[in-house]
Every structure is written in structure tokens, then in C-alpha cells.
């Protein structure tokens, strides 16, 4: 069985004739005189020295007699030259194939951004293509199926710019991250997403959320939690799918806002609990305002209710405020929220969202940590 040699491929193969030329120069022997000495036509010797004629056994024997350099050495140089020529040709073919592959990929997605994120930008073309293919569980040239999974779940608008090449690039990065994440031993059971949502909402309203706490909570219910940073013009907040009977939630931390993160995760938990099926294997959250899909609106409402049920919200809003100032209203809402076990920052964020009033920096959501 043939095995691949570990011998390095040189930039250029060295013909034995070049070695002979250097040897003659070193000894001060003219080519014509040497041709006469070994009984070879000067033109034939010149062609050999220039690499236009290959070495044969007869010439190797003559070189051994004239120069004292063994026949074996000359034939070894010749064999090495032939091997290197073949290796260089194979390397060129590999490079051409790798370049063709990269060009095809670049037509589909942002290959430059993918290499940068994977820290492969400075690698030789052949090596990075081989490494990239090695970390994928699917044919990269068929990556369009990743976009088809979430087709129709978002739409373009003047307000939100989406680069479709970058979108597919993020989906590929997400797939790579999902594939390399160790599987969970905890089994996911039907209804666990709703339980996780209840626990997450409680932690959020107590102000006890952290990345570690979120991951531990979701993993406890057999749900994977993954972070894949967004790339330019891909305003993705979250993504969810099912892998090996385990739900997976991916977040981007597009906003450094813990309350927003809680909302995004609750949104995906609704999809996991209610919407997955043979016709829908993934969901992506970009901005609920720009989706026509009723499942997206349902997931937004689910997250909203989990954080602050309407009954509690209506009680808070009926407290009343002796001022029309939005700042004082926000303060009143925060106080009413605190007395009902609701996070003041979550309550004020809902008020600002509902009234489209974002002019206050008070009661800001905690940062993600």
C-alpha cells in the first residue's frame, strides 16, 4: 500500500546537470574539454547541463570515472530530480484545485471573513482548504441548505441591512461551533423548554443572570448553549435547532444587554417548545419587527409574558403617577416592579419599547458577563 512521503516539496527541482555545472566550475574544467574527456558530444553535454536531457546509466558511469563521484550518487540525484518534478506538478494541481474550491466558495459566502474568524487567513491555500474541509461534517459547496433552513423567517428592510453572503458565513460558523461542542448526557424531554423558560425568567427578574448561570440552567434540561459572534451586516440575535435529539440555542451578544439576552433565549425556547417539526428544523431571530411569520410573533409574545405576565404588567401600570414626565413614570414603574418581584430594568425596558421612548439611561439592563 502506497504511503505519502514526508519529504518536503521544493520550490524548484534540481537537475543533475546543474550539479555537474557547479562541479566543473569548481574544478576549472571547460565543458568542451570535459565532453572530449568522457567521449560525449559537446552539444549533448550542454543539453544535459541545461536540464534539457536526462541522465542515463552510461553517462553516470562516465561521470564517476572522470570526477570520482559515484554512479550511485548520480543516479540518486536523477531519481530525486524526477521525484521532485512529479511532486511539484502534484502540488501545483492541488493548489489549482484549492483555488477553484475557494473561488466557488467565495461566490456563495464570505470566505475571507470565515478564514479570519477561524484564524486561518495566513495559512497556505492548500493547507487551509484541507483544514477547513476537515472540520466540517458537510460539503461546504452544499452549504446553501443551511440558509434554506431559515428561509422566510426574516425579510430585508431599509432599516435592517442584511448581507446574504455574510448571513450564510455566520450559519457555517455556527454549524462548525455546534459540531465541535461536546454532546450533553442529560436527555431532553418534551416540556423541558417551558420549564427552562420559567427558571430563566425567575433568574432574570432576580438579577441573577450570568453567561455561566444560563449555560448551566439550559444544560440541566438537555439544551445546548453556544455563542457565535455576529459578523458585519448579519443582525442576528439568536438561533435554535435540534441536533441529536438535543435542542441547541446559539446567541451572538449583538447587544451587550443581559435583559435582551434573556428575551432572545426565551424567544428560542418558545420555538423549541412549540414550533419544531419535520417542516422546520431551525429558527433564526433577527428582529421580530421585520418578520411576517406568525411563529416569530408568538415567540416574542411568549418571551414578553414569561418576563412580565400581562396581569402583573397591568397591575404595575395602574399604580398611577402624579406626573406626566416619562422620567418619573419610569421611576414609578421601576418601584412597582420591584415590589412585585420583577426586575426594574426589565420593566422599564418594556415601557420604553411599548411607548417608543428611549431618552432615559436610568434603569439600564446589566451588561453580559
N, C-alpha and C positions, 0 to 999 in steps of 0.2 A: 504494500500500500504506500502510495506516494505521500511524502510529508513536505510541508512548506519549509524552505530553508530560512534560517535566521540571518543569513548573510545580507548585509546592507546593500541596497541598490545604489550604485554610484551615479553621479550626475552625467558621467561620460565613460564609456568603455575604453580601456587602454589596449590598443592593438600591439602585438609583439613587435611589429615593425618600429613602433615608437621607442621601444626598449632598445632595439638594435641601433637605431639612430643615435641615441644618447650614449650607448656603449662605444660606437665608432668615434663620436666627437670627443669622448673622454680619452680615448687612446690615440687620437690624432690620425685616424685612418680615413683616407678618402673613399667614397663609395665606389668609384670606378676601380680603384686598386683592389678593394675588398671583393668586388664582383669577380675580378680576374683570379684572385686567390682561391675562391671557393668554386670557381667554374660555373658561374651564373651570369646570364646576360645582364648588363648594367640596367637596361630598361625594366627587366623583371624584378631586379633587386630594388630599384627605385619605387616600383609599384607596391612592393611588399612594405617598404619603409613608410610609404604614404598611406598604408592601410587599404590599398585597392586590391591586394592579392593576399589570400590567406596562407598561413603556414602549412607545410606538409611534412611528412616524416623525413623525406630525403633532405629537405632544406634544414631541418632541425639537426640532423646528423652532421651536415656540413658546418653548421654554426658551432656545434660542440667541438669539432676538430679544430676550427680556426680560432675560436675565442676561449675555449676551455670552460664554457658554460654548458652544463649537461643537457643532453637531449631531453631528459625528463623535465627539467626546468622550462625549456622552450615549449614543450607540449602542454605543460601545466598552464603557462601563460596564455597559450592559444585556447585551451579549454575554458579558462577564466574569462577570456575575452568573449567567447561565444555565449557563455552563461550570462555575462553582464549585458550583452546586446539583447538577449531574449528577455532578461529581467527588466531592462529599461523600456522595451517595447510593451511588455505587460503592464508596467507602471503607467505608461502613457495612456494605454487603453483604459486602465482603471480610473485614471484622472478624467478622461473624457466621459466615461460613464457617470462618474460622480458629479461632474459639471452638468451633464444632461439632467441628472436627477435633481440637482439644486435648481436648475432653470425651470424645470417642471413644477417644483415645489413653490418657487418664487411667483409663479403665475397664480397659485392658489392662495398662498398666505404669506405673511411677513417673515421670511426665513431669517433675515438679518436680526430681527427682534428675538426670534426663537433662539438663535445661536447665542445672542448676548445674554439672554436670561439663563441659558444653560451653561454659560461660561465656556463656550466652545469657539468663539469668534476667531481666536488666533491659531487654532489648530489647522494643519494642512487639510485641504479639501477632502482627500480620500479618507483620512482618519476621522474627521468629524462626521462625514456621512455614515461611515461604518459604526461609529459610536452612537449616532442618533438612531439608526435602524435597530441597533442592539437594545436600546432602552424602550422600544415601542412594542406593544402587543398587537399592532395592526399595521397595514401597509399605509405609509404616510401619503402616498398618492391617492389613497381612497379616503382621506380624512374628511371629505365633504359630508360623510354620514354623520359626523359629529354636529355639523351645523343643521342638518336635516332633523336631528332630534329635537331641536328647539325652534324650528321654523314656525313662524306665525305667532310666537309668544312675545314678540316685540315689533315695533314699527319705527320707521325713521320719522324725524320731525325737524323743523328748523331749530328748535331749542336744543335737542339732543343729537349730537353728531356721532354716527356710528360708522367706523371703517370696517367693512365686511372681511377684508383680509386680516386685519388685526383681531377681529372677533374670532375667526377660525384659529388664529395663532393662540389666543387665550384658551380656547377649548382644547387644543392639542396639549398645551402646558398643563391644563387641568387634568387631562387624561393621563399624562405622564405621572403627575403627582399622585393621582388616585392609585395607579398601578403599582407604584413603589411603596405605598403606605401599607404596613403590616395589617393583615386582617384582624378583625375582632373575634374573640372567643365567645363573647356574650351574644346570645341569639336575639334577633329582633322579632318581637311578636306583634300581631295586629293590635292596634290601640296604644302601642308604646309611644308613638309620636305625640299623641294627645297628652299622655302622662308627662312626657318630657317638656311639652309646651307649658303645662301647668307649673312644673317645677322651675322652669326658666323664668316665667313671669314673676313668680314669687321672689326669686333671687334678684331680678331686675328692680322690682319695687322696694326691696330691702337695701338696694345699693350694694349688693354683694357680688356683682358680676366681675369676672376676670376671664381672660382667654383660657387659663388653666381650668377654672371652675366650669366654664361652658363645655370644654372638651371632655372633662370628667363626667359631667352630667349626661351628655349625649352618648358617650361610650357606654355608660352604665345601662342604657336602653338599647345597645346594639347599633348605634348610629355613629358613623364616622364623621369627624370634623376636620376639615382641611382648609388651609389658607393658600391661595394663589393670588399674588399681587396683580392688579389690573395693568394693562398696557394702554398706550395712548389711543384715544378715541374708541374705547371699549368701556362705556359707563356701567359696568356690571357690578351689582351689589352682592348677589348670591346665586348659587346654582345647586340643584339637587338631582340625584339619580339613584338607581339601585344597582349594586354590584355584589354578586354572590349572596343574594338574599339579605344584604345589609344596606339600608339607606345611607347615602353619602351627602353631606352638606358642605359645599365649598363657599367660602367668603373671601372678599377682596380687601376689606378695610378701606374701601374707597373714601369714606369719610372717617376721620378719627373721632368717632362718636359711639360710645358704648350703648346708649339707648337705641340709636339707629341700628346698631349691630343686632341687638336683641330683637327688634322688629323684623329685620331681614331673616333671622333664623326662624322666628315664629312663622313667618310667611312660608318658608320652605317646609316647615313641619306640617303645615296645613296641606301642602301638595302631597307630602308623604302619606299623610293620614287619609286623604280623600281622593286624590286625583291620578295616582299612578295606575297604569294598566297596559295591556298589550299595544294600545294605540298611542301611548305616551310614556316614554321611558326616561325623560329628563325635563326639567324646568329651569328657566333662567330668569332672574329678576334684574331688570334694568331700571325701570321706573314705571310703577303701576299706572301713573297718569297717562302713559303713552301706549297702553296695551288695550286691545279690544276684546281680549279673551276673558270670558266671564270667570274662569278659574283663577285668573290673576286678581280680579276684583274680590272674589271670595276669599282668597288668601290674605289680601290686605285687610279685609274686614275681620277675619279670624285673628290676625295679629293685633289689631286695634282692640278687639274685645278681650283678648287674653290679658293685655296690659292694663286696660281700664274698661271693665264692663259698662255698658251704657247706663245701667241702673245707678252705678256709683258715680259715673260722669254727670248724670242729670242731677244727682243729689249735690254734687260739688258746684255745679253751675247755678243751682237755686239758692245758694248761700247768700248771694247778693253782695254788692259793693257800693259804698256811698260815693263813688266817683266814677266818671266815665273814662278816666285815664287808663289806657291799656297797661301801663306800668303797675298801677295799683290793682287793676283787675288780675294781672298775672300774680301779684303777691297774694291776693285773696285766694286764688286757685291753688297756689302752692301750699298755703296754710290748710286749706280744706283737704287737699290731697294727703298731706302729712298726717292729719287726724284720722284718715281712713285707710292707712297702710299703703298708700300709693306714693311712688317716688315723685317729689315736687318737679324734678326736671322732666320726667315723662309727661306729667300733667300739663306743664306749661308748654312743652313741645307740641302736644296735641292741640292746645288752644291756639298757638301760633300757626299751626298747619291749617286748622279749620277757619281761622279768620284771615289767613294770608298776611299776618302782621309779624314781621321778623326783626323789628327795630330794637329789641332789647337783648342785652347779653347776659342778663340775670338768669339764674337757674339753668345754667348750661349743663348739658349732659357731660358726665365724666368721660375722660379720654380712654381709649382702649389700652389695656395693659395686660 
